[in-house]
């Protein structure tokens, strides 16, 4: 039995491949690519059918982060031209969330830049969750605030959060190369705190930062061992103004092989295509849906994504369907295991009848401060829309004024800096 037959058989049984088999997926050739996608697709359909879960990001606080994550447009010292503002008011965040839910999103991901939340920040997010749940009691909420202190995960759970996102991003052996203000162990600790509090654990990675195949396999197996219910896969967007601006080493074929490897290692786990899909998968995005069962709808944190309607059309044209609010995301056996361990809520998340998983950060931008982010922390390109001061936010709290357009000479093929949605006066791209 060859490699793909072996991986398919294991995936259909819910078994995990060996490290050597996972590495072999990344080493396949472009001639074998469609066979790889087809094999991963069989596993995806076994556990998730043809459903695609839609998630929507709301950026509660943008920029101004003290952490030095090399991939992030919100990092300390970043020169990326992104919107910077302090906390959105609960009603502003609820308005933004409604736009995503109206577009078909069943999960709203609330993200804030920074090393980690203060107790006052937890109060702010609690008020925001209440405003969102008042408008739509069925919506799932994932929170991404960075490194958690003791009892903060329990407070978020009690307030109605379903999941917590905190990405590992890369392997333990290379983590020090991309961030020095916190450690890989800090990230693992936060994922464990969230899981221990009964929140669905959402944790993923960023590919394209110069890592080796071994690094990718290491982090994916680590995520499996942590019990992550949702694995967002981000593809680095090399933002101008960040240390990784020159890291252009991904192709659509490489991205599909990475997604397939993640699926084989996590056959019955929500796999989400997160930041960077528009930049790196490009016209091959529909093939990614044959592997992953979850995406973000519309915009990311500080960068524009593909238009929401275009996402919906892509899903339909590829023969998939949007997962409904009443449908379970995780397979029954995973939900039962999660429920027995105390993870997840009765309405959603890990161990629920509704779903689980939140996502990520995005490509080169995947992290909100040390938190790893629920989506890309920024995009950098030539925006067509005029810059806008965040709606309802006093000018004095908008750091450094309104962003200006990038100077000539920067790459034009990057995702545009976000000029719409939460934090602006323009309609969201959902």
C-alpha positions as a printed Julia matrix, in Angstrom:
430×3 Matrix{Float64}:
   0.0    0.0     0.0
   1.54   3.32   -0.99
   1.77   6.44    1.15
  -1.56   8.01    0.19
  -3.47   4.74    0.53
  -1.99   4.3     4.0
  -2.8    7.87    5.05
  -6.34   7.63    3.71
  -7.0    4.36    5.51
  -5.65   5.75    8.78
  -7.61   9.0     8.41
 -10.88   7.19    7.75
 -10.32   5.29   10.99
  -9.38   8.47   12.86
  -5.8    7.3    13.34
  -2.76   9.57   13.33
   0.09   9.0    10.84
   3.7    8.65   11.85
   6.05  11.62   11.71
   7.77  10.03    8.73
   4.48   9.76    6.86
   3.62  13.38    7.63
   7.01  14.51    6.36
   6.51  12.44    3.22
   3.33  14.4     2.42
   5.33  17.63    2.39
   7.91  15.99    0.11
   5.44  14.97   -2.58
   5.84  16.49   -6.03
   3.55  18.81   -7.96
   2.73  15.9   -10.24
   1.28  14.1    -7.22
  -0.57  17.14   -5.86
  -4.08  16.29   -7.04
  -3.69  12.78   -5.64
  -2.68  14.3    -2.29
  -5.7   16.62   -2.31
  -8.02  13.75   -3.25
  -6.7   11.55   -0.43
  -7.05  14.33    2.15
 -10.49  15.09    0.73
 -11.69  11.58    1.48
 -10.67  12.01    5.1
 -12.27  15.46    5.3
 -15.58  14.18    3.91
 -15.55  11.16    6.24
 -15.68  13.4     9.32
 -17.15  16.68    8.07
 -19.11  15.88    4.92
 -19.27  18.85    2.56
 -19.89  21.45    5.25
 -17.77  24.61    5.52
 -17.85  26.48    8.8
 -17.72  30.27    8.53
 -16.03  32.39   11.19
 -15.98  36.17   11.47
 -13.32  38.34   13.09
 -13.96  41.45   15.15
 -10.84  43.44   16.02
 -11.57  44.92   19.44
  -8.23  46.71   19.82
  -5.8   47.28   16.98
  -2.04  47.77   17.08
  -0.11  49.17   20.04
   1.28  45.77   21.06
   4.41  45.5    23.26
   5.35  42.04   21.94
   7.97  41.57   19.2
   6.51  38.73   17.09
   8.38  39.03   13.81
   5.41  38.2    11.58
   2.93  40.63   13.11
   1.93  44.04   11.75
   0.9   45.08   15.26
   4.25  44.21   16.85
   6.46  46.53   18.82
   8.31  48.69   16.31
   6.13  47.71   13.34
   6.06  50.27   10.56
   3.06  48.67    8.84
   0.43  51.26    7.98
  -2.46  49.79    9.93
  -5.33  51.27   11.88
  -4.45  51.71   15.53
  -7.14  52.25   18.14
  -8.06  51.31   21.68
 -11.03  49.18   22.74
 -14.21  49.27   20.7
 -17.35  49.84   22.73
 -19.58  46.78   23.21
 -22.26  48.15   20.9
 -19.7   48.79   18.16
 -18.38  45.23   18.42
 -21.94  43.87   18.42
 -22.73  45.82   15.25
 -19.65  44.35   13.58
 -20.56  40.84   14.72
 -24.07  41.17   13.29
 -22.63  41.83    9.86
 -20.67  38.58    9.96
 -23.58  36.54   11.28
 -25.81  37.99    8.56
 -23.28  36.73    6.03
 -23.52  33.17    7.36
 -20.88  33.08   10.11
 -21.78  30.84   13.05
 -18.79  31.89   15.14
 -17.56  35.37   16.03
 -13.92  35.69   17.03
 -13.17  38.62   19.35
  -9.52  39.61   19.17
  -7.45  42.27   20.92
  -3.78  43.06   20.5
  -1.44  43.0    23.48
   0.58  40.64   25.66
  -2.45  39.57   27.62
  -5.6   40.94   29.23
  -5.92  42.79   32.51
  -8.88  42.04   34.75
 -10.45  45.26   33.43
  -9.98  43.94   29.9
 -11.83  40.76   30.84
 -14.69  42.96   32.07
 -14.72  44.8    28.74
 -14.87  41.57   26.79
 -17.57  40.22   29.09
 -19.71  43.28   28.33
 -19.03  42.84   24.62
 -20.01  39.17   24.67
 -23.25  40.08   26.46
 -24.08  42.65   23.77
 -23.45  40.09   21.01
 -25.42  37.33   22.73
 -28.31  39.72   23.36
 -28.57  40.25   19.61
 -28.07  36.58   18.72
 -28.13  34.07   21.62
 -27.1   31.19   19.33
 -23.88  32.69   18.01
 -20.65  31.04   19.15
 -17.96  33.3    20.58
 -14.24  32.65   20.52
 -11.95  35.04   22.39
  -8.31  35.81   21.61
  -6.62  38.18   24.06
  -3.08  36.85   24.43
  -1.48  35.18   27.41
  -3.94  34.35   30.18
  -3.37  34.72   33.9
  -4.86  32.42   36.5
  -8.68  32.38   36.64
  -9.12  34.54   33.54
 -10.15  31.59   31.37
 -12.72  30.6    33.99
 -14.14  34.14   33.97
 -14.47  34.11   30.18
 -16.15  30.71   30.3
 -18.62  31.87   32.95
 -19.42  34.95   30.86
 -20.44  32.85   27.88
 -17.28  32.34   25.81
 -17.26  29.08   23.89
 -13.62  28.94   22.81
 -10.25  30.57   23.27
  -7.7   31.04   20.51
  -3.97  31.08   21.13
  -1.69  29.82   18.36
   1.62  28.01   18.85
   2.65  29.35   15.41
   5.85  27.32   14.96
   7.91  24.57   16.54
   9.38  24.87   20.01
  12.92  24.59   18.66
  12.57  27.64   16.4
  10.16  29.76   18.43
  12.94  31.97   19.78
  13.74  33.02   16.21
  10.37  34.75   15.76
   9.67  36.19   19.22
  11.74  37.04   22.29
   9.25  38.81   24.59
   7.5   35.55   25.48
   8.21  31.85   25.01
   6.71  28.82   23.35
   6.02  27.47   26.84
   3.99  30.6    27.62
   1.76  29.84   24.66
   1.33  26.2    25.64
   0.42  27.29   29.16
  -2.35  29.57   27.89
  -3.84  26.85   25.67
  -3.84  24.52   28.67
  -5.47  27.17   30.88
  -8.24  27.66   28.32
  -8.78  23.93   27.9
  -8.75  23.37   31.64
 -11.47  26.0    32.12
 -13.79  24.15   29.76
 -13.23  26.38   26.74
 -12.79  24.82   23.34
  -9.09  25.07   22.56
  -8.3   26.74   19.25
  -4.62  26.76   18.35
  -2.78  26.71   15.06
   0.32  27.62   13.12
   1.87  29.98   10.6
   3.61  28.5     7.58
   6.11  30.35    5.43
   8.37  31.94    8.05
  11.45  30.11    6.86
  10.77  26.98    8.89
  11.76  23.48    7.8
   9.42  20.59    7.04
  10.45  19.13   10.38
   9.33  22.33   12.15
   5.92  22.16   10.49
   5.44  18.54   11.48
   6.63  19.27   15.02
   4.11  22.03   15.62
   1.22  20.09   14.07
   1.9   17.07   16.27
   2.23  19.38   19.28
  -1.19  20.85   18.51
  -2.62  17.34   18.3
  -1.13  16.46   21.67
  -2.54  19.66   23.22
  -6.03  18.59   22.21
  -6.76  21.57   19.98
 -10.32  21.29   18.66
  -9.66  23.75   15.88
  -6.38  24.15   14.01
  -6.14  27.39   12.02
  -3.49  27.21    9.32
  -2.07  30.63    8.48
   0.2   31.38    5.55
   2.69  34.15    6.18
   1.93  37.48    4.59
   5.35  39.16    4.51
   4.2   42.59    5.61
   6.25  45.57    4.67
   7.48  47.12    7.9
   8.04  43.79    9.7
  11.22  41.68   10.01
   9.79  38.95    7.76
   8.96  41.26    4.85
  11.31  39.35    2.54
  10.03  35.85    3.34
   8.29  34.98    0.07
   8.72  31.21   -0.12
   5.19  29.79   -0.44
   3.44  28.56   -3.58
  -0.2   27.44   -3.91
   1.07  23.87   -4.28
   3.14  24.1    -1.11
   0.16  25.5     0.8
  -2.07  22.63   -0.31
   0.53  20.06    0.78
   0.74  21.75    4.19
  -3.04  21.71    4.55
  -3.12  18.04    3.59
  -0.45  17.17    6.15
  -2.42  19.0     8.84
  -5.58  17.13    7.85
  -3.89  13.72    7.97
  -2.5   14.44   11.44
  -5.87  15.85   12.57
  -8.41  13.74   10.65
 -11.37  14.49   12.93
 -10.42  18.04   14.0
 -11.65  21.31   12.55
  -8.96  22.51   10.15
  -9.32  26.15    9.16
  -7.7   28.01    6.31
  -6.9   31.28    8.0
  -4.81  34.29    7.01
  -2.97  34.39    3.74
  -5.24  32.15    1.67
  -6.04  34.93   -0.79
  -2.36  35.82   -1.15
  -0.86  32.36   -1.43
  -3.58  29.94   -2.59
  -5.04  32.5    -4.99
  -7.05  30.76   -7.73
  -6.5   27.41   -6.0
  -8.52  28.38   -2.92
 -11.41  26.04   -3.88
  -9.01  23.07   -3.74
  -8.26  24.03   -0.16
 -11.93  23.46    0.71
 -11.48  19.79   -0.19
  -9.02  19.57    2.7
 -10.1   22.12    5.3
 -13.64  22.43    6.65
 -13.51  25.98    7.97
 -12.56  29.49    6.79
 -12.88  33.11    7.84
 -15.55  35.14    6.1
 -14.55  38.51    4.67
 -11.9   40.67    6.33
  -9.22  39.85    8.87
  -7.9   41.97   11.73
  -5.96  44.68    9.97
  -6.1   43.48    6.38
  -8.83  43.06    3.82
  -9.8   39.56    2.87
 -11.7   38.32   -0.12
 -15.2   39.81   -0.33
 -17.7   37.85    1.74
 -20.01  37.2    -1.2
 -17.06  35.91   -3.2
 -16.34  33.44   -0.38
 -19.95  32.27   -0.43
 -19.93  31.9    -4.21
 -16.67  29.95   -4.03
 -18.12  27.53   -1.49
 -21.22  26.93   -3.57
 -19.37  26.64   -6.89
 -16.97  24.08   -5.39
 -19.9   21.88   -4.38
 -19.81  22.62   -0.65
 -22.4   24.12    1.69
 -22.23  26.55    4.58
 -22.52  24.86    7.96
 -25.7   25.89    9.75
 -25.99  27.21   13.28
 -27.7   24.02   14.46
 -25.18  21.62   12.94
 -22.36  20.09   14.94
 -18.87  20.82   13.69
 -16.92  18.12   15.52
 -17.77  14.46   14.96
 -19.87  12.88   17.69
 -17.03  10.87   19.21
 -14.86  13.97   19.53
 -17.72  15.87   21.12
 -18.31  13.07   23.62
 -14.64  12.94   24.59
 -14.52  16.7    24.96
 -17.67  16.76   27.06
 -16.29  14.08   29.36
 -13.16  16.14   29.91
 -15.16  19.24   30.71
 -14.22  21.14   27.57
 -16.79  23.16   25.74
 -20.28  24.38   26.38
 -23.68  22.86   25.91
 -24.32  25.17   23.02
 -21.08  25.27   21.12
 -17.4   24.74   21.14
 -15.56  21.61   22.09
 -17.89  18.89   23.18
 -20.99  20.74   22.09
 -23.79  20.03   19.74
 -22.96  23.09   17.75
 -19.33  23.35   16.92
 -15.9   24.27   17.91
 -12.87  26.08   16.83
 -11.79  29.56   16.19
  -9.04  30.68   14.27
  -6.25  32.27   13.72
  -4.04  34.71   12.98
  -3.1   35.03    9.6
  -0.25  34.64    7.59
   2.49  36.8     8.38
   0.24  38.37   10.62
  -1.12  35.87   12.66
  -0.96  37.02   16.11
  -2.43  39.54   18.17
   0.35  40.41   20.37
   1.56  37.37   22.13
  -1.83  35.84   21.76
  -1.25  34.39   18.38
  -4.3   36.02   17.03
  -7.56  34.8    15.66
  -6.7   36.19   12.28
  -4.17  38.25   10.43
  -2.9   41.15   12.36
  -2.38  43.17    9.26
  -2.1   43.34    5.57
   0.09  45.57    3.58
  -0.7   46.71    0.15
  -2.21  49.53   -1.84
  -5.67  50.19   -0.42
  -8.18  51.76   -2.77
 -10.56  53.09   -0.15
  -9.77  56.28    1.75
  -8.49  55.82    5.27
 -11.1   56.17    7.98
 -10.87  57.06   11.64
 -12.53  54.36   13.76
 -16.23  55.03   14.11
 -17.2   56.42   17.46
 -13.63  56.46   18.77
 -12.29  59.85   19.88
  -9.46  61.1    17.74
  -7.16  61.38   20.72
  -7.15  57.63   21.25
  -6.28  56.79   17.66
  -2.53  56.31   17.87
  -0.41  58.12   15.32
  -3.45  59.46   13.5
  -5.14  57.88   10.53
  -2.94  55.52    8.5
  -1.53  56.77    5.26
  -1.06  54.85    2.05
   2.15  52.85    1.64
   4.95  54.52   -0.26
   5.67  53.59   -3.86
   7.78  50.5    -4.33
   6.03  48.23   -1.84
   4.55  44.99   -3.06
   1.18  45.42   -4.71
   0.14  41.79   -4.45
  -0.34  41.79   -0.7
  -3.71  41.9     0.99
  -4.74  45.52    1.36
  -4.65  47.32    4.68
  -8.15  47.06    6.08
 -10.19  50.24    5.65
 -13.6   48.83    6.48
 -15.51  47.04    9.19
 -14.9   47.19   12.94
 -12.87  50.26   13.78
 -13.9   52.25   10.71
 -16.89  54.11    9.39
 -17.14  51.89    6.32
 -19.33  48.83    5.93
 -17.68  45.47    6.69
 -16.55  43.19    3.91
 -18.83  40.33    4.9
